[in-house]
C-alpha cells in the first residue's frame, strides 16, 4: 500500500473546541481531542483504515510565546488512492470553520 502525506497551514479565529464541534457536526468523520506534551491539545481523526488527520493550533505548542506565529496546521496521510477524496472532504471542513489563508505545506 502506497502512503502519501501532505499538510495545510491556515488561519481561523475559532478555538480548538469550536472547530471540534463544527467538524463533528459535519457528520462525515468522527473527530476527537488528543493531548501532547509538545503540541498541547489538538484534533485527530481516522477517516479510513490507513488514513490519519491531525490539526494543531500553534498557540498550544509548548514553546509558543506572544509574538510567535499563530494559526493552525494540519497533517494528513492516507493511501494514495484515497487522497483526492480525503483532501476534498478536509477542505470542505475548513470552509465550514471559515478558515483563511489556506496554503498547502
C-alpha positions, 0 to 999 in steps of 0.5 A, a space after each residue: 500500500 502506497 502512503 502519501 502525506 501532505 499538510 495545510 497551514 491556515 488561519 481561523 479565529 475559532 478555538 480548538 473546541 469550536 472547530 471540534 464541534 463544527 467538524 463533528 457536526 459535519 457528520 462525515 468523520 468522527 473527530 476527537 481531542 488528543 493531548 501532547 506534551 509538545 503540541 498541547 491539545 489538538 484534533 485527530 481523526 481516522 477517516 479510513 483504515 490507513 488514513 490519519 488527520 491531525 490539526 494543531 493550533 500553534 498557540 498550544 505548542 509548548 514553546 509558543 510565546 506572544 509574538 510567535 506565529 499563530 494559526 493552525 496546521 494540519 497533517 494528513 496521510 492516507 493511501 494514495 488512492 484515497 487522497 483526492 477524496 480525503 483532501 476534498 472532504 478536509 477542505 470542505 471542513 475548513 470552509 465550514 470553520 471559515 478558515 483563511 489563508 489556506 496554503 498547502 505545506 
